[in-house]
Structure formats: C-alpha cells, structure tokens
Amino acid sequence: NTSTSGVVLEDFDSQFSNRFYHSHLDSPANINSSSIAAAAALVARSLYILATGDMTVDLMTLNTIKVNVTLVEELIGCLLTCDPGLSCGIAKSFISPSNACPSHYVGVFQDSPSSTQFPSYADDTSRFIWNFLADRTSTLASNVSSCTVKCNNESEVCVGGEVEGGGRCVVSTTRYVPAYSTRLKFEDNAWHVLPANSSDPMGAADPVWTESYWNTISLRVYAVQSTTSDRLILLAGLAVTAASYLGVVVGRAYISKITKRD
C-alpha cells in the first residue's frame, strides 16, 4: 500500500515475548546474523518493487539485491559487544570513540535539542551510526574537500571528521534528528509538559516519564525506643528535678543560717 506512511519491523505480532530477555542468555552470541541479513534483503527488495511503480519488475535485477552477512556480523560486534566494540576498524574509520564499550543509554539533552550534525550530547554510538549511514547512502560531492565539522554546501555533510586527517564532504540525506516526546516542549531554557490533546490518539498514549534521580541516595534511620524506656527516662527526669529542687532548698537554708550567725 503506497499510502502507508511508515512501517515498523518486529519479530512478534502484537506483544513482545522473550523468555531470555535480560538474562545471561540474552547476549550477542544468540543473535542470528543470517536472519537480520534476510530481513534487510526483504526490505531492500520491497523498496525496489515500490520504486519501480507500475513497471514490470526485473527478477534478475531483484535477485541481485543481497546483503553482506559479513558486514552485519561486524556491525553486531561493533554495536553490541565490548570486544571489539567501538574500537573495531569500521567504527574507528569514522569516529574517535571515548570508550570501547558501546553505550545503549537513550541519552540526555544537556541544553536545547539540536538537529545539527554533531550536537554536544551525541554519544559514540549515535555518532558512529550517523557517519556509517551517511557514508553508505552518499554520493561524492562535486568539489571533493576535507572537513572536520561541516561542509560549505548545505546539501553536503562531513563524514569521518573526527579521525586524524579529517573527513570528506559527501552528498547525503542522512540527518541527526533529536527524538523526544511530542508532549514535551523546550521553551525559555526549560522543558514544559504539554497537556494531552484528546483529538490526537498518539499524543494521549505517548508516555511522558521522568529520569532517575542521579544524586547519591542517602537514608537516615531513627530508632524508636519502647514505652518502658520512655517511662524510665521520664521518672529519671522527675527524680533529677526533685533532687535539684531539694538541693536548692537545702542550700538556701544553709546559706541563710550561716549568714545569721555572722
């Protein structure tokens, strides 16, 4: 259906189910790279068929659309493991990673959300994926030039600008797009939660959540004494008060007696 605005590919029909999820068996070793390659080939061939429109599909051309399984396995090692992780050759050809272990944390906006090529809050994983996709979907610019951050032409992007010697300007539609809830709005240097719109079913179902408390958590525990202890303390206090009063009375009488003798 050409009127479909988007498609999400999953390996389940209605609800995610995986008994190994978040267990010691949920590891990259159990990822079937061949299945990923087959799914990618299916998507690529489907896009080719849609792109040809009403024209007769050339089966020979369609069968030549294949996926490099070796590349898929290399990407799995780069993005899902710490060895080699982002120190793999394909990653180091695009970025200078700060850590070999790829981070799968969603990330935090440190300031206003930006769609610039390399925002300050973009982590190693995001920058690598951006560079990789920009490189694979690009064509060389008419005026090949080196770059470190951005290119002069707005239709061009700088790929591999972090590596030694600089990157190169290529023509690509790959863009860095900040993703956050449609119920959030950044205004006056602060985030604001927008009320749910009843006419927008997606907005009503869009979860808005707050992040975990980052500071060190502390706890103060106060021991509660028993009723007997409280009563003993009260009696001891009364006894001390009575003894103090008696001491004052006796002391005053003694001082008065000595004064009269003098």
C-alpha positions as CSV (number, residue, x, y, z in Angstrom):
1,N,0.0,0.0,0.0
2,T,1.8,3.1,-1.2
3,S,-0.4,5.3,1.1
4,T,1.3,3.8,4.2
5,S,3.2,6.5,6.0
6,G,5.6,4.2,7.8
7,V,6.4,0.6,8.7
8,V,7.9,-0.9,11.8
9,L,9.5,-4.3,11.5
10,E,9.4,-6.6,14.6
11,D,9.7,-10.3,15.2
12,F,6.4,-10.5,17.0
13,D,2.7,-9.9,16.1
14,S,1.2,-8.0,19.0
15,Q,3.2,-8.3,22.2
16,F,7.0,-8.7,22.8
17,S,7.9,-12.1,24.4
18,N,11.3,-13.4,25.0
19,R,12.0,-15.7,28.0
20,F,15.7,-15.0,27.7
21,Y,15.2,-11.2,27.9
22,H,17.7,-9.5,30.3
23,S,19.1,-12.9,31.4
24,H,22.6,-14.2,31.0
25,L,21.5,-15.9,27.8
26,D,20.4,-12.5,26.3
27,S,23.8,-12.0,24.6
28,P,25.1,-11.1,21.1
29,A,26.1,-14.8,20.8
30,N,22.5,-15.7,20.3
31,I,21.8,-13.2,17.6
32,N,21.2,-14.8,14.2
33,S,23.0,-12.5,11.8
34,S,21.6,-14.5,8.8
35,S,18.1,-13.7,9.9
36,I,19.0,-10.0,10.1
37,A,20.5,-10.1,6.6
38,A,17.5,-11.9,5.2
39,A,15.1,-9.3,6.7
40,A,17.3,-6.5,5.3
41,A,17.3,-8.1,1.9
42,L,13.5,-8.4,2.0
43,V,13.1,-4.7,2.9
44,A,15.5,-3.7,0.1
45,R,13.7,-5.7,-2.5
46,S,10.3,-4.4,-1.3
47,L,11.6,-0.8,-1.7
48,Y,12.9,-1.7,-5.2
49,I,9.5,-3.0,-6.2
50,L,7.7,0.1,-4.8
51,A,10.2,2.4,-6.6
52,T,9.6,0.7,-9.9
53,G,5.9,1.6,-9.7
54,D,3.7,0.0,-12.4
55,M,6.8,-1.1,-14.4
56,T,7.5,-4.8,-14.8
57,V,9.9,-6.0,-12.1
58,D,13.1,-7.4,-13.5
59,L,13.6,-10.6,-11.5
60,M,17.2,-10.9,-12.4
61,T,17.8,-7.4,-11.0
62,L,15.7,-8.1,-8.0
63,N,17.8,-11.2,-7.1
64,T,21.0,-9.3,-7.3
65,I,19.9,-7.2,-4.3
66,K,21.7,-9.0,-1.5
67,V,23.0,-8.1,2.0
68,N,26.6,-8.5,3.1
69,V,26.3,-11.0,6.0
70,T,29.9,-10.3,7.0
71,L,29.2,-6.6,7.4
72,V,26.1,-7.5,9.5
73,E,28.3,-9.6,11.8
74,E,30.9,-6.9,12.0
75,L,28.3,-4.3,13.0
76,I,27.0,-6.7,15.7
77,G,30.5,-6.9,17.1
78,C,30.8,-3.1,17.0
79,L,27.5,-2.2,18.5
80,L,26.6,-5.0,20.9
81,T,29.9,-6.1,22.4
82,C,32.9,-4.6,24.2
83,D,35.4,-6.7,22.3
84,P,36.0,-5.2,19.8
85,G,33.1,-2.8,20.4
86,L,33.6,0.7,19.0
87,S,37.3,0.0,18.7
88,C,36.5,-2.1,15.6
89,G,38.0,-1.0,12.3
90,I,34.8,0.2,10.7
91,A,33.9,2.4,13.7
92,K,37.4,3.9,14.1
93,S,37.3,4.9,10.4
94,F,34.5,7.3,11.2
95,I,34.9,8.5,14.8
96,S,37.3,8.7,17.8
97,P,35.3,6.8,20.5
98,S,35.7,7.7,24.1
99,N,35.0,4.2,25.2
100,A,35.3,0.8,23.5
101,C,32.0,-0.5,25.1
102,P,29.1,1.0,23.1
103,S,26.5,2.8,25.3
104,H,22.9,1.8,24.8
105,Y,21.6,4.5,27.1
106,V,19.0,6.7,25.4
107,G,20.9,9.9,26.3
108,V,20.1,13.2,27.9
109,F,19.5,16.7,26.4
110,Q,22.1,18.9,28.1
111,D,20.6,22.0,26.5
112,S,18.2,23.0,23.7
113,P,17.6,20.0,21.4
114,S,19.5,20.5,18.2
115,S,19.4,18.9,14.8
116,T,22.9,19.9,14.0
117,Q,25.3,17.3,12.6
118,F,27.3,16.8,15.8
119,P,25.4,18.1,18.9
120,S,27.5,18.1,22.1
121,Y,25.3,15.4,23.8
122,A,25.5,12.9,21.0
123,D,27.3,9.8,22.3
124,D,29.7,7.5,20.5
125,T,27.1,5.1,19.3
126,S,24.9,7.8,17.8
127,R,27.8,9.5,16.0
128,F,29.1,6.2,14.6
129,I,25.6,5.2,13.2
130,W,25.2,8.6,11.7
131,N,28.6,8.5,10.0
132,F,28.0,5.0,8.8
133,L,24.6,5.7,7.3
134,A,25.7,9.0,5.8
135,D,28.7,7.2,4.1
136,R,26.6,4.2,2.8
137,T,23.9,6.4,1.3
138,S,26.1,9.2,-0.1
139,T,27.5,10.3,-3.4
140,L,30.7,12.2,-3.6
141,A,30.4,16.0,-3.7
142,S,31.2,17.8,-6.9
143,N,34.1,19.6,-5.2
144,V,35.8,17.0,-3.0
145,S,37.3,18.7,0.0
146,S,38.4,17.7,3.5
147,C,36.4,18.7,6.6
148,T,36.3,18.4,10.3
149,V,32.8,19.6,11.3
150,K,30.7,20.8,8.5
151,C,30.8,21.5,4.7
152,N,30.2,24.7,2.9
153,N,27.3,23.4,0.8
154,E,24.1,22.7,2.9
155,S,23.3,19.6,0.9
156,E,26.6,18.1,1.9
157,V,27.7,16.5,5.2
158,C,31.1,15.8,6.7
159,V,31.8,12.1,7.2
160,G,34.7,10.9,9.3
161,G,35.5,14.4,10.6
162,E,36.8,13.1,13.9
163,V,39.6,10.9,12.6
164,E,43.1,12.0,12.0
165,G,43.5,13.8,8.8
166,G,39.9,15.0,8.7
167,G,36.9,13.7,6.9
168,R,35.3,14.3,3.5
169,C,32.3,16.1,2.3
170,V,29.6,13.9,0.7
171,V,26.1,14.5,-0.5
172,S,23.7,12.6,1.8
173,T,20.2,13.0,3.1
174,T,21.2,11.4,6.5
175,R,20.4,13.8,9.3
176,Y,20.7,13.8,13.1
177,V,17.2,14.2,14.5
178,P,16.6,14.7,18.2
179,A,13.9,12.3,19.4
180,Y,11.7,13.2,22.4
181,S,8.1,13.1,23.4
182,T,5.5,15.2,21.4
183,R,4.2,16.1,24.9
184,L,7.4,18.0,25.7
185,K,8.3,21.5,24.6
186,F,11.6,23.3,25.2
187,E,11.0,27.0,25.8
188,D,12.8,29.7,27.8
189,N,15.6,27.3,28.6
190,A,13.3,24.9,30.3
191,W,11.3,21.8,29.4
192,H,7.5,22.0,29.7
193,V,4.9,19.2,29.7
194,L,2.1,19.9,27.3
195,P,-1.5,18.8,28.1
196,A,-2.8,15.7,26.3
197,N,-4.8,16.5,23.2
198,S,-7.9,14.4,23.0
199,S,-8.0,14.7,19.2
200,D,-4.5,13.2,19.0
201,P,-4.7,9.4,19.9
202,M,-0.9,9.1,19.6
203,G,-0.4,12.0,21.9
204,A,-2.7,10.6,24.5
205,A,-0.9,7.3,24.5
206,D,2.6,8.9,24.4
207,P,4.3,8.2,27.8
208,V,6.0,11.1,29.5
209,W,8.4,9.9,32.1
210,T,11.0,11.5,34.3
211,E,14.5,10.3,34.6
212,S,16.0,8.5,37.6
213,Y,17.4,10.6,40.5
214,W,21.1,11.0,39.7
215,N,22.5,12.3,43.0
216,T,23.7,9.9,45.8
217,I,20.8,8.4,47.7
218,S,21.1,8.7,51.5
219,L,18.9,7.4,54.3
220,R,18.6,8.5,58.0
221,V,17.3,5.9,60.4
222,Y,15.9,7.0,63.8
223,A,15.5,4.2,66.4
224,V,12.2,4.4,68.3
225,Q,12.5,3.4,71.9
226,S,10.0,1.3,73.7
227,T,7.3,2.7,76.0
228,T,9.1,1.3,79.1
229,S,12.2,3.2,78.2
230,D,10.3,6.4,77.7
231,R,8.7,5.9,81.2
232,L,12.0,5.2,82.8
233,I,13.5,8.4,81.2
234,L,10.5,10.4,82.5
235,L,10.9,9.0,86.0
236,A,14.6,9.7,86.0
237,G,14.0,13.2,84.8
238,L,11.4,13.8,87.6
239,A,13.9,12.4,90.1
240,V,16.7,14.7,88.9
241,T,14.3,17.6,89.0
242,A,13.1,16.8,92.6
243,A,16.7,16.3,93.8
244,S,17.8,19.5,92.2
245,Y,14.9,21.4,93.9
246,L,15.6,19.8,97.2
247,G,19.3,20.7,96.8
248,V,18.4,24.3,96.1
249,V,16.1,24.5,99.2
250,V,18.7,22.9,101.5
251,G,21.5,25.1,100.1
252,R,19.5,28.3,100.6
253,A,18.6,27.3,104.2
254,Y,22.2,26.5,105.0
255,I,23.5,29.8,103.5
256,S,20.8,31.7,105.4
257,K,21.8,30.0,108.6
258,I,25.5,30.8,108.2
259,T,24.7,34.4,107.3
260,K,22.6,34.9,110.5
261,R,25.5,33.6,112.7
262,D,27.8,36.1,111.1
